Amino acid sequence: MIGSMANASILTIGNEIVSGDVPNTNASWLAQRLAPLGVAVRMIAALRDEIETIAEYVRAEAPRVDFLLVTGGLGGTPDDLTREALAHSFGVPQEEIPELAAGLRERFAHNPEYAARWALLPRGSRPLANPLGGAPGFAIENVYVMPGLPAEMEAMFAAVEDEFRRGSPIGSWRRTYRKRESVLTPVLVECGERWPGVLVGSYPAFLADGPSVELVVKSADAVELAAVSAWLEAQIDAL
């Protein structure tokens, strides 16, 4: 079952993401890492570096999910507005965390005040260490904010991923069939009727040597996942 599990949404912030100049690899990576922790992703979104737009999304989405994961906009350039946007979302001021600012000034002695600005976090935030970079992330209520650089985001998530662990991991089964999707559709419809709580995806491709369809089944119930995948294999092999 997926619907009754813990869920999350992922928000990637950055003009470069929305414009398509940079691929949104962070969202895909996080979704893949959350499933083994027992967390289903409800939504993936990308927004420009605009304070009010970000705040509106966070206010609407955070109450709907167990976790809202945000990446991007934590650097020191003018378009890095995520800290300010999250403070605005929760209606709190930004406050310098003294010990965090002191550590940043020491690490970045060549430009200490520039680095210290990264310690201005929304009131009530818990800093998240950045093992591979400068700007720290932070958590406020059920919102986790991490850097946009993939290596930094991945290292930060790895340090806190146990906080997301909920129930059984979401397992998956994948098979690729050299058939047209239209041939498989009646089987997929019946599968959905038999097991409405299981996610079944169908992803066609049109190759030079003929059509192909990848089927993906996901469930947090290992017994149910085995039953569905076995039934699908038997039905499709009989076509």
The 8 nearest C-alpha neighbors of each residue, nearest first, counted from 0:
[[1, 196, 218, 219, 197, 2, 220, 3],
 [2, 0, 4, 3, 218, 196, 219, 39],
 [1, 3, 4, 0, 196, 39, 5, 6],
 [4, 2, 1, 0, 5, 6, 196, 39],
 [5, 3, 1, 2, 6, 38, 39, 37],
 [6, 4, 38, 65, 39, 165, 37, 3],
 [7, 5, 39, 38, 65, 40, 64, 41],
 [6, 8, 66, 40, 64, 67, 41, 65],
 [7, 9, 42, 67, 41, 40, 43, 68],
 [8, 10, 68, 43, 67, 69, 26, 44],
 [11, 9, 69, 44, 45, 43, 68, 12],
 [12, 10, 45, 70, 69, 71, 44, 46],
 [13, 11, 71, 46, 45, 47, 70, 48],
 [12, 14, 47, 15, 16, 48, 71, 46],
 [13, 15, 47, 17, 16, 48, 18, 12],
 [14, 16, 20, 18, 13, 21, 17, 19],
 [17, 15, 21, 19, 13, 14, 18, 23],
 [16, 18, 14, 19, 15, 45, 47, 46],
 [19, 17, 15, 16, 20, 14, 21, 13],
 [18, 20, 16, 21, 17, 15, 22, 23],
 [19, 21, 15, 18, 16, 22, 17, 14],
 [22, 20, 16, 19, 15, 23, 18, 17],
 [23, 21, 24, 16, 19, 20, 15, 25],
 [24, 22, 25, 26, 16, 21, 27, 11],
 [23, 25, 27, 26, 22, 28, 149, 21],
 [26, 24, 28, 27, 23, 29, 149, 70],
 [25, 27, 29, 28, 24, 23, 30, 9],
 [26, 28, 30, 24, 29, 25, 31, 23],
 [29, 27, 25, 31, 26, 30, 24, 32],
 [28, 30, 32, 26, 31, 27, 33, 25],
 [29, 31, 27, 33, 32, 28, 26, 40],
 [30, 32, 28, 29, 33, 34, 27, 35],
 [31, 33, 29, 30, 34, 35, 28, 36],
 [34, 32, 36, 30, 38, 31, 35, 29],
 [33, 35, 169, 38, 37, 36, 32, 31],
 [36, 34, 168, 37, 169, 33, 32, 170],
 [37, 35, 164, 33, 168, 34, 38, 165],
 [36, 38, 168, 165, 167, 34, 35, 166],
 [39, 37, 5, 6, 34, 33, 36, 165],
 [38, 40, 6, 34, 7, 5, 41, 37],
 [41, 39, 7, 6, 8, 42, 30, 38],
 [42, 40, 8, 7, 6, 39, 43, 64],
 [43, 41, 8, 40, 9, 44, 7, 10],
 [42, 44, 9, 8, 10, 26, 45, 41],
 [45, 43, 10, 9, 11, 42, 46, 8],
 [44, 46, 11, 10, 12, 17, 16, 47],
 [47, 45, 12, 17, 13, 11, 48, 44],
 [46, 48, 14, 13, 49, 12, 17, 45],
 [47, 49, 13, 14, 78, 12, 80, 50],
 [50, 48, 52, 47, 51, 53, 80, 84],
 [51, 49, 84, 53, 52, 54, 48, 80],
 [50, 52, 54, 53, 49, 55, 84, 87],
 [53, 51, 55, 49, 54, 50, 56, 46],
 [52, 54, 56, 50, 51, 55, 49, 84],
 [55, 53, 88, 51, 57, 56, 52, 84],
 [56, 54, 52, 58, 53, 57, 51, 59],
 [55, 57, 59, 53, 54, 58, 60, 52],
 [56, 58, 54, 60, 59, 61, 55, 53],
 [59, 57, 55, 56, 60, 88, 61, 54],
 [60, 58, 56, 57, 61, 55, 62, 63],
 [59, 61, 57, 63, 62, 58, 56, 64],
 [60, 62, 63, 57, 64, 67, 58, 59],
 [63, 61, 60, 64, 59, 58, 65, 57],
 [64, 62, 60, 61, 65, 59, 7, 66],
 [65, 63, 7, 66, 6, 61, 62, 67],
 [64, 66, 6, 7, 5, 141, 67, 63],
 [67, 65, 7, 141, 64, 142, 68, 8],
 [66, 68, 142, 8, 7, 61, 9, 143],
 [67, 69, 9, 143, 142, 144, 10, 66],
 [70, 68, 144, 10, 11, 9, 143, 145],
 [71, 69, 145, 11, 147, 146, 144, 12],
 [147, 72, 70, 146, 12, 73, 11, 13],
 [71, 73, 79, 81, 80, 74, 12, 13],
 [74, 72, 79, 146, 71, 81, 134, 82],
 [75, 73, 79, 72, 76, 134, 117, 146],
 [74, 76, 79, 77, 73, 113, 117, 116],
 [75, 77, 79, 78, 74, 80, 72, 73],
 [78, 76, 79, 75, 80, 74, 72, 48],
 [77, 79, 76, 80, 48, 72, 75, 13],
 [80, 78, 72, 73, 76, 74, 77, 81],
 [81, 79, 83, 72, 78, 82, 84, 48],
 [80, 82, 84, 72, 83, 79, 73, 85],
 [83, 81, 85, 84, 80, 120, 86, 121],
 [82, 84, 86, 80, 81, 85, 87, 93],
 [85, 83, 50, 81, 87, 86, 82, 54],
 [86, 84, 88, 87, 82, 83, 81, 54],
 [85, 87, 121, 83, 91, 88, 89, 84],
 [86, 88, 90, 84, 85, 89, 83, 54],
 [89, 87, 54, 85, 86, 90, 58, 84],
 [88, 90, 86, 87, 91, 85, 58, 54],
 [91, 89, 87, 88, 86, 92, 85, 121],
 [90, 92, 86, 89, 122, 121, 87, 93],
 [93, 91, 121, 122, 86, 94, 90, 87],
 [92, 94, 121, 120, 119, 122, 86, 91],
 [95, 93, 119, 120, 122, 121, 92, 96],
 [94, 96, 119, 118, 97, 120, 93, 100],
 [95, 97, 99, 118, 98, 100, 94, 119],
 [98, 96, 100, 99, 95, 101, 118, 102],
 [99, 97, 101, 100, 96, 102, 103, 118],
 [98, 100, 102, 96, 97, 101, 118, 103],
 [101, 99, 115, 103, 97, 118, 102, 98],
 [102, 100, 98, 104, 99, 103, 97, 105],
 [101, 103, 105, 99, 100, 104, 106, 98],
 [102, 104, 106, 100, 105, 101, 115, 114],
 [105, 103, 111, 101, 107, 102, 106, 108],
 [104, 106, 102, 103, 108, 107, 101, 111],
 [107, 105, 103, 104, 108, 102, 111, 133],
 [108, 106, 104, 111, 109, 105, 110, 103],
 [107, 109, 111, 105, 110, 104, 106, 103],
 [108, 110, 107, 111, 106, 104, 105, 112],
 [111, 109, 108, 113, 107, 112, 114, 104],
 [110, 112, 104, 108, 114, 107, 113, 115],
 [113, 111, 115, 114, 110, 116, 104, 103],
 [112, 114, 111, 115, 110, 116, 75, 117],
 [115, 113, 111, 112, 116, 117, 103, 104],
 [114, 116, 100, 112, 117, 118, 113, 103],
 [117, 115, 118, 114, 119, 113, 112, 100],
 [116, 118, 115, 134, 119, 114, 135, 75],
 [117, 119, 100, 116, 95, 115, 96, 120],
 [120, 118, 95, 94, 93, 117, 116, 96],
 [119, 121, 93, 94, 118, 82, 122, 95],
 [122, 120, 93, 86, 124, 92, 94, 123],
 [121, 123, 124, 93, 94, 91, 92, 120],
 [124, 122, 121, 139, 125, 140, 120, 91],
 [125, 123, 139, 138, 122, 121, 137, 126],
 [124, 126, 138, 137, 139, 127, 123, 136],
 [127, 125, 137, 136, 124, 128, 135, 138],
 [128, 126, 136, 137, 135, 129, 125, 138],
 [129, 127, 135, 130, 126, 136, 155, 137],
 [128, 130, 135, 132, 131, 155, 133, 151],
 [131, 129, 132, 128, 154, 155, 151, 133],
 [132, 130, 151, 129, 154, 133, 150, 155],
 [133, 131, 129, 130, 151, 134, 135, 146],
 [132, 134, 135, 129, 131, 114, 103, 117],
 [133, 135, 117, 74, 73, 132, 136, 129],
 [136, 134, 129, 128, 127, 133, 126, 137],
 [135, 137, 127, 145, 144, 126, 128, 146],
 [138, 136, 126, 127, 125, 144, 124, 143],
 [137, 139, 143, 125, 124, 142, 144, 126],
 [138, 140, 124, 142, 141, 123, 125, 143],
 [139, 141, 142, 138, 124, 143, 123, 66],
 [142, 140, 66, 139, 67, 65, 143, 61],
 [141, 143, 67, 139, 138, 140, 68, 66],
 [144, 142, 138, 68, 69, 137, 67, 145],
 [143, 145, 69, 137, 136, 70, 138, 68],
 [144, 146, 136, 70, 152, 69, 71, 143],
 [147, 145, 71, 152, 70, 148, 73, 151],
 [71, 146, 148, 70, 149, 152, 72, 145],
 [147, 149, 151, 146, 150, 152, 71, 25],
 [150, 148, 152, 151, 153, 147, 25, 146],
 [151, 149, 153, 152, 148, 154, 131, 155],
 [152, 150, 154, 131, 148, 149, 153, 155],
 [153, 151, 149, 155, 146, 150, 154, 145],
 [152, 154, 156, 150, 155, 151, 149, 157],
 [155, 153, 157, 151, 156, 152, 150, 158],
 [156, 154, 152, 158, 157, 153, 129, 151],
 [155, 157, 153, 158, 159, 154, 160, 152],
 [156, 158, 154, 160, 155, 159, 153, 161],
 [157, 159, 155, 156, 160, 154, 161, 128],
 [160, 158, 156, 161, 157, 162, 155, 163],
 [159, 161, 157, 162, 163, 156, 158, 164],
 [162, 160, 164, 163, 159, 36, 158, 157],
 [161, 163, 160, 164, 159, 165, 158, 36],
 [164, 162, 161, 160, 165, 36, 38, 33],
 [165, 163, 36, 161, 162, 37, 166, 160],
 [164, 166, 37, 36, 163, 38, 5, 167],
 [167, 165, 37, 168, 164, 36, 4, 5],
 [166, 168, 37, 219, 169, 165, 36, 220],
 [169, 167, 37, 35, 36, 219, 170, 34],
 [168, 170, 219, 34, 218, 37, 35, 167],
 [171, 169, 218, 217, 219, 168, 221, 172],
 [170, 172, 217, 216, 218, 173, 169, 215],
 [171, 173, 216, 215, 217, 228, 174, 170],
 [174, 172, 215, 214, 216, 171, 213, 175],
 [173, 175, 214, 213, 176, 215, 172, 212],
 [176, 174, 213, 212, 214, 177, 211, 173],
 [177, 175, 212, 178, 211, 213, 174, 214],
 [176, 178, 211, 210, 212, 175, 179, 209],
 [179, 177, 211, 176, 210, 212, 180, 182],
 [178, 180, 181, 182, 210, 211, 212, 183],
 [179, 181, 183, 182, 212, 184, 203, 178],
 [180, 182, 184, 179, 183, 185, 178, 203],
 [183, 181, 180, 179, 184, 178, 185, 238],
 [182, 184, 180, 181, 186, 185, 187, 179],
 [183, 185, 187, 181, 186, 182, 188, 180],
 [186, 184, 188, 187, 183, 189, 182, 181],
 [187, 185, 189, 184, 188, 183, 190, 234],
 [186, 188, 190, 184, 189, 185, 191, 183],
 [189, 187, 185, 191, 190, 186, 184, 192],
 [190, 188, 192, 186, 191, 187, 193, 185],
 [189, 191, 187, 193, 188, 192, 194, 186],
 [192, 190, 195, 188, 194, 189, 193, 187],
 [191, 193, 189, 190, 195, 194, 188, 187],
 [192, 194, 190, 191, 189, 195, 188, 227],
 [193, 195, 191, 196, 192, 197, 190, 227],
 [196, 194, 191, 197, 192, 193, 198, 190],
 [197, 195, 0, 194, 1, 198, 2, 218],
 [196, 198, 218, 0, 195, 194, 217, 199],
 [199, 197, 217, 216, 200, 196, 218, 1],
 [198, 200, 216, 215, 197, 217, 201, 214],
 [199, 201, 215, 214, 216, 202, 198, 213],
 [200, 202, 214, 213, 203, 215, 212, 199],
 [201, 203, 213, 212, 214, 200, 204, 180],
 [204, 202, 212, 211, 213, 180, 201, 205],
 [205, 203, 211, 210, 212, 206, 202, 213],
 [204, 206, 210, 209, 211, 203, 207, 208],
 [207, 205, 209, 208, 210, 204, 211, 203],
 [206, 208, 209, 205, 210, 204, 211, 177],
 [209, 207, 206, 210, 205, 211, 177, 204],
 [208, 210, 206, 207, 205, 211, 177, 178],
 [209, 211, 205, 179, 206, 178, 177, 204],
 [212, 210, 177, 204, 178, 203, 176, 205],
 [213, 211, 203, 176, 202, 175, 204, 180],
 [214, 212, 175, 202, 174, 201, 176, 203],
 [213, 215, 201, 174, 173, 200, 175, 212],
 [214, 216, 173, 200, 172, 199, 201, 213],
 [215, 217, 199, 172, 171, 198, 200, 173],
 [218, 216, 171, 198, 170, 197, 169, 199],
 [217, 219, 0, 169, 220, 197, 170, 224],
 [218, 220, 169, 0, 168, 167, 170, 221],
 [219, 221, 223, 218, 222, 224, 0, 167],
 [222, 220, 224, 223, 219, 225, 170, 218],
 [223, 221, 225, 224, 220, 226, 227, 219],
 [222, 224, 226, 220, 225, 221, 227, 218],
 [225, 223, 221, 227, 222, 226, 218, 220],
 [226, 224, 222, 228, 223, 227, 229, 221],
 [227, 225, 223, 229, 224, 228, 230, 222],
 [228, 226, 230, 224, 229, 225, 231, 223],
 [227, 229, 231, 225, 230, 226, 224, 232],
 [230, 228, 232, 226, 231, 227, 225, 233],
 [231, 229, 227, 233, 228, 232, 226, 234],
 [232, 230, 228, 234, 233, 229, 235, 227],
 [231, 233, 229, 235, 230, 234, 236, 228],
 [232, 234, 230, 236, 231, 235, 229, 237],
 [235, 233, 231, 237, 232, 236, 230, 238],
 [234, 236, 238, 237, 232, 233, 231, 183],
 [237, 235, 233, 238, 234, 232, 231, 176],
 [236, 238, 235, 234, 233, 232, 231, 186],
 [237, 235, 236, 234, 182, 183, 233, 186]]
